[in-house]
Each structure stands twice: as structure tokens, then as C-alpha cells.
Amino acid sequence: MRQVAGDLSEEDHLLMNKKQIYILICLTAVCLLMGGCGQKKKDMVSKKGFFFDTMISVSIYCDSKEQGEKLLDEVFAMCGGYENTFSRTKEESELYRLNHRTENEVSVSDDLYALLACAKEYYDKTDGRFDISVAPLSDIWDFKSENPKVPDAGQIKKVLEKVDYSLVHLEPDNTVRFDEQDTMLDLGALAKGYIADRLKEYLVSQGIESGFINLGGNVLTIGEKEDGSPWEIGIQKPFAERNEIVSYVDSVGTSVVSSGIYERYFEADGELYYHVLDPKTGYPVETDLAQVTVLSDSSLEGDALSTSCLILGYEKGRKMIEDSSGVEAVFVMKDGTVEKTGGVELKE
């Protein structure tokens, strides 16, 4: 068969089709490497509010501002719901009702039961030093008062009789049983970590791939920043102004939680008294640490570990971190010395 100029044989058509497919594959690969041909840059949407006795903020990258605002409205509605579960002072909250129970056995929600179980785990791990039944002690110390003062020694001794989390039992079917009627619980050391984890779960389920949640000391990131770099989280210098930083750590989809003796404190007769109370003595814990920052996947775990380490002191606290899988920590001593576990890279 004669070929006319411009005509292609069947074999030529096949070769040309293969070349076109090859070029298309190459172009697709280039587009993917460049982040998508003509891909629209996502909007960062942020929202702030006051929950859990602190300022909180959440920022996310989304396809549109409208989508982001809708998601953050839901996130803040969730915060309100959790406050109505875990608050010790709001009369309509589930924890308030638990503390003012009329019976020794009470059925509680999944969320409350989960936190009580976590508290029991760390009560055991710290030989009773991490004890959420210190609520009556916190009341008489009243660190939130404008004019806090050291309680009378006799008053502390009397209140200590009410502090013992071993008298609270977690039964099947979300039932909580109390041996003593006057036992009261405070979830301030755990609630924000649990809530941060739940907020992240929700945002990820809605397709969010980049963002951060800051619940006042509990920072939880979602993925990387939009430009592909890690989030940089500052570690605050104890007893300094809010913008003074000891160092920075990178976070990609992880939790960074700090607990310190500087968060609530007062001075009396030349001595410093801070809000982390020892359930054995009724007074602030004796510790060589000013602050502990825990890096982990779970913000709840970070909450529990940072407070436990602060209570136990550097040596026992560091061992607890090293015995925990996938967890790192930065310790700021009272003298200002900074120590860290092996997997942490500090940045100036």
C-alpha cells in the first residue's frame, strides 16, 4: 500500500499513541511534584475563645474561608460541650453532678469515664502522687483568688483525710463507685489534653490536613504547615513574660504539652507556693523542676506525663518518659538548666 504524505501506517499510529501516553505520564508526575498544576492555595482560618479557664485558638488550612469558619464553629461548640462535661465549677456539668452525688454508685458518660480511667492509670504509675481527688485541697489553697494565702496547718490536715483516689473504683458499664461520700475530683490536669485529641480527630475526619490546636499549654498540630515545613512550637521560659522562649521544637502532627510551677503561684513570707499540690502532705510538691514539656502523639498522654514528671522530679520523671514508647521531653530545672531526652532537637 502506498503512503500518502501525512498519512500514518497502523504501526506509526501505535508508536505515536505510546509517545503521547508517555508524555502525559511525565507531565502528571511533574504536576504532582510541583504540588499540582494550577492548584489553588488553601486559606488559613483561625478562631479564638475562652474555655477551660484559658484562652484557646485553633487554626486550619481549608479550601475556602466559608468551609473553615463552619468547621471552627463546630470545634468551638464541641469545646462548650466538653466544658459542660469536665468543669468542676459549672453546676450544669457532669463532673459537678458527680462531685455532688447523692449515691455512692453513679453511671457516667464515655468521655468522663475515659478520663477517670486515665487518672487511675497515672495514680498507679506514680504511687499515688498523681491524684485527681485533691479537689478539696485546691479549694482551701484557692490559687485563683486575688489574695491567696497559706491555709492553716490544721485545716490542711483535716482536708487531707478526703484525698485518696484509691477510694474511687471504676466498675463495668461506665459505673463509678465511691467508698466515701465526700470524695471530690478535679480533672484540670487531664481535660485539655483529652479535648485537644478529640478536636483533632474531628478536624481530620473532615479532611483537614494542616493546622494547629492551642488550648493554653496544650499544642496539637495537624500535619505540616501549608508550605511543607514543620510547625515550630516555643517552650516558654518559666516565670518570664509570655513572649520569652527557652527554645523551639518542631512538630508534625504531634502534641507538645508543658506543665510548670509558674502557671499559678503566690509568695508569702519569702517563700513560693504553687498550684501543683502533693496529696501526701497537702502542700505544694517539692520538686527540682520548674517546667516539663512532653512531645508525644497524644495530647492526653502529654498532659498526664508532664504533670506526673513535675510532681516526681527530674530523675524519676525522666525515667518515666524513657519508659514510655514514642515520647520525648524537655526539662527546665529551677536553676534554669535545660535537660532533654535523646530524641529532642532544640532550636534557637
C-alpha positions in Angstrom: 0.0 0.0 0.0 1.4 3.4 -1.0 1.7 6.0 1.7 0.5 9.5 1.1 2.4 12.4 2.6 0.9 13.0 6.0 -0.7 9.5 6.3 0.5 7.2 9.0 0.6 3.4 9.0 -1.1 1.4 11.7 2.4 0.8 13.3 3.1 4.5 13.2 -0.2 5.2 15.0 0.7 2.8 17.7 4.1 4.3 18.2 2.6 7.8 18.4 0.0 6.8 20.9 2.7 5.3 23.1 4.6 8.6 22.9 1.5 10.6 23.9 0.8 8.4 26.8 4.5 8.7 27.9 4.4 12.5 27.7 1.1 12.6 29.6 2.6 10.4 32.4 5.6 12.7 32.6 3.5 15.8 32.8 1.4 14.3 35.5 4.4 13.5 37.6 5.8 17.0 37.2 2.5 18.4 38.3 2.4 16.2 41.4 6.0 17.2 42.3 5.1 20.9 42.0 2.1 20.5 44.2 -0.5 20.4 41.4 -0.8 22.3 38.2 -2.7 25.4 39.0 -3.7 24.0 42.4 -5.4 26.7 44.5 -3.6 27.7 47.6 -5.6 26.9 50.7 -6.9 29.6 53.1 -5.8 29.7 56.7 -8.8 30.3 59.0 -8.4 30.9 62.7 -10.7 31.4 65.7 -10.0 32.3 69.4 -12.2 31.9 72.5 -12.1 31.5 76.3 -12.7 27.9 77.6 -11.3 25.8 80.4 -10.1 29.0 82.3 -7.7 29.9 79.5 -7.6 31.5 76.0 -7.7 28.9 73.2 -7.1 29.2 69.5 -7.5 26.9 66.5 -6.1 27.5 63.0 -6.7 25.3 60.0 -5.9 25.4 56.3 -9.0 24.7 54.1 -10.3 25.0 50.6 -12.4 28.1 51.4 -12.9 30.6 54.3 -16.5 29.6 54.5 -15.6 25.9 55.0 -13.1 26.8 57.6 -15.4 29.1 59.6 -18.1 26.3 59.6 -15.6 23.7 60.9 -14.3 26.0 63.6 -17.8 26.9 64.7 -18.4 23.2 65.3 -15.0 22.9 67.1 -15.9 25.6 69.5 -19.3 24.1 70.0 -17.5 20.9 71.0 -15.4 22.9 73.4 -18.6 24.1 75.1 -19.9 20.6 75.3 -16.7 19.3 76.9 -16.7 22.2 79.4 -20.2 21.1 80.4 -18.7 17.6 81.0 -15.4 18.3 82.7 -15.9 21.6 84.6 -15.7 21.3 88.4 -17.4 24.6 89.0 -20.2 24.8 86.5 -23.3 23.5 88.2 -24.7 22.0 85.0 -21.6 20.0 84.3 -21.4 16.2 84.6 -18.3 16.4 86.8 -20.1 18.8 89.2 -23.0 16.5 89.5 -20.6 13.6 90.1 -18.9 15.5 92.9 -22.3 16.4 94.4 -23.8 12.9 94.1 -26.4 11.6 96.4 -25.5 7.9 95.9 -22.2 6.1 96.0 -22.6 4.5 92.6 -23.0 6.7 89.6 -23.2 6.0 85.8 -21.1 8.4 83.8 -20.6 9.2 80.1 -17.9 7.6 77.9 -15.8 10.8 77.9 -15.8 11.2 81.7 -15.1 7.5 82.3 -12.2 7.7 79.9 -10.6 10.5 81.9 -11.2 8.8 85.2 -9.5 5.7 83.8 -6.5 7.7 82.6 -6.3 9.3 86.1 -6.3 5.8 87.7 -3.5 4.7 85.4 -1.2 7.5 86.4 -2.3 7.3 90.1 -0.8 3.8 90.0 2.3 4.7 87.9 3.2 7.5 90.4 2.4 5.5 93.6 -0.5 7.8 94.3 1.3 11.1 93.7 -0.9 12.0 90.7 -4.2 12.2 92.5 -7.3 13.9 91.0 -9.1 13.7 94.4 -7.1 16.8 95.5 -10.1 19.0 94.7 -10.8 19.8 98.4 -7.1 20.8 98.8 -7.3 23.0 95.8 -10.3 24.7 97.3 -8.6 25.8 100.5 -5.4 26.9 98.7 -7.5 28.9 96.2 -4.7 29.9 93.8 -7.2 31.7 91.6 -8.1 34.2 94.4 -6.9 37.8 94.1 -5.3 37.4 97.6 -4.4 33.8 98.1 -2.8 32.8 101.4 -1.4 29.7 103.0 -4.1 27.7 104.7 -3.9 26.8 108.4 -2.0 23.6 109.1 -4.9 22.1 111.0 -7.2 22.8 108.1 -4.8 21.1 105.6 -4.6 18.1 107.9 -8.4 17.8 108.1 -8.9 18.1 104.3 -6.2 15.6 103.6 -8.5 12.9 105.1 -10.7 13.4 102.0 -7.9 12.9 99.5 -7.3 9.4 98.2 -8.2 8.3 94.7 -7.8 4.6 95.7 -11.3 5.1 97.3 -12.8 5.6 93.8 -13.5 2.4 91.8 -14.2 2.1 88.1 -16.8 -0.6 87.5 -18.0 -2.1 84.2 -20.7 -0.3 82.2 -19.2 3.2 83.0 -20.1 2.9 86.7 -18.1 4.8 89.2 -18.2 3.7 92.9 -17.1 5.8 95.8 -16.1 4.5 99.2 -16.5 7.9 100.8 -19.3 10.4 100.1 -17.1 13.5 100.5 -14.5 12.5 97.8 -14.3 15.2 95.1 -12.5 15.0 91.8 -10.7 17.6 89.7 -9.8 16.8 86.1 -7.8 20.0 85.4 -4.6 18.1 84.8 -6.1 15.9 82.0 -9.1 17.5 80.4 -7.4 19.8 77.9 -5.3 17.0 76.6 -8.3 14.8 76.1 -10.3 17.6 74.4 -7.4 18.5 72.1 -7.2 14.9 70.9 -11.0 14.8 70.2 -10.9 18.1 68.3 -8.0 16.9 66.1 -9.9 13.7 65.4 -12.9 15.6 64.2 -10.9 18.0 62.0 -9.0 15.2 60.4 -12.3 13.3 59.8 -13.5 16.4 57.9 -10.5 16.4 55.6 -8.2 18.9 57.3 -4.6 18.1 56.6 -2.8 21.1 58.1 -3.5 23.2 61.2 -2.9 23.5 64.9 -4.9 23.5 68.2 -3.7 25.5 71.1 -5.6 25.0 74.4 -3.3 27.1 76.6 -0.3 24.9 77.2 -1.5 22.1 75.1 -0.5 22.4 71.5 -1.5 19.7 69.0 -0.6 20.0 65.3 -2.2 18.5 62.2 0.3 17.5 59.6 2.8 20.1 58.3 2.4 23.7 57.6 1.0 24.5 54.1 4.5 25.1 52.7 5.6 21.6 53.8 7.7 22.8 56.8 7.2 21.6 60.4 5.3 23.7 62.9 7.7 25.4 65.4 6.4 25.4 68.9 8.0 27.6 71.5 8.8 26.4 75.0 8.1 29.3 77.4 10.7 30.4 79.9 9.3 29.9 83.5 8.3 33.0 85.4 9.1 35.2 82.4 6.9 37.2 80.2 4.7 35.2 77.7 6.9 36.1 74.7 10.2 34.8 76.3 11.1 31.4 74.9 13.6 28.9 76.2 13.8 27.1 72.8 11.7 25.8 69.9 10.8 22.3 68.9 9.5 21.0 65.6 6.0 19.4 65.4 4.4 17.5 62.5 1.1 16.1 63.6 2.2 15.7 67.2 1.4 17.0 70.7 3.6 19.5 72.7 2.3 19.9 76.3 4.0 22.0 79.0 3.3 22.0 82.7 5.1 24.3 85.2 5.1 25.6 88.7 4.8 29.2 87.3 1.3 28.8 86.0 -0.4 29.7 89.3 1.6 30.7 92.3 2.0 33.3 95.1 4.7 34.4 97.5 4.2 34.6 101.3 7.0 35.3 103.8 9.6 35.0 101.2 8.5 31.5 100.1 7.0 30.5 96.8 3.7 28.4 96.8 2.5 27.0 93.5 -0.6 25.1 92.4 0.8 21.6 92.0 -0.2 20.0 95.3 1.2 16.9 97.0 -1.6 14.6 98.0 0.6 13.2 100.7 1.5 16.4 102.5 -1.3 18.9 101.4 1.4 21.4 100.4 2.9 22.2 97.0 5.1 19.4 95.8 8.8 19.5 96.5 10.4 19.3 93.1 13.7 20.4 91.4 11.7 21.1 88.2 10.2 24.4 87.1 8.7 23.1 83.9 8.3 19.9 81.9 7.4 19.8 78.2 6.3 16.5 76.7 6.3 15.6 73.0 4.0 12.7 72.1 1.3 11.6 69.6 -1.5 12.0 72.2 -2.1 15.3 74.0 -3.8 13.4 76.8 -0.7 11.4 77.4 1.3 14.6 77.3 -0.9 16.1 79.9 -0.6 13.2 82.3 3.1 12.7 81.8 4.1 16.4 82.1 2.2 16.8 85.4 3.5 13.4 86.7 7.1 14.4 85.9 6.7 17.7 87.6 5.5 16.0 90.7 8.1 13.3 90.7 11.1 15.5 90.0 13.8 15.2 87.3 15.3 11.7 87.9 12.1 9.8 88.3 10.3 11.9 85.7 13.0 11.3 83.1 12.8 7.5 83.8 9.0 7.7 83.3 9.5 9.4 79.9 12.2 6.9 78.8 9.9 4.0 79.8 7.1 5.5 77.6 7.1 4.5 73.9 7.3 7.3 71.3 7.6 10.1 73.9 10.3 12.7 74.4 10.6 15.5 76.9 12.4 18.8 77.8 13.0 19.6 81.4 13.7 23.1 82.7 15.2 22.9 86.2 14.5 25.5 88.9 18.1 26.9 88.4 17.3 27.4 84.7 19.3 24.4 83.4 17.6 22.7 80.4 17.8 18.9 80.1 16.2 16.8 77.3 15.7 13.2 76.2 17.7 11.9 73.3 15.1 12.3 70.6 14.5 16.0 71.0 16.2 18.6 68.8 16.1 22.1 70.3 16.2 25.1 68.0 17.0 28.7 68.8 
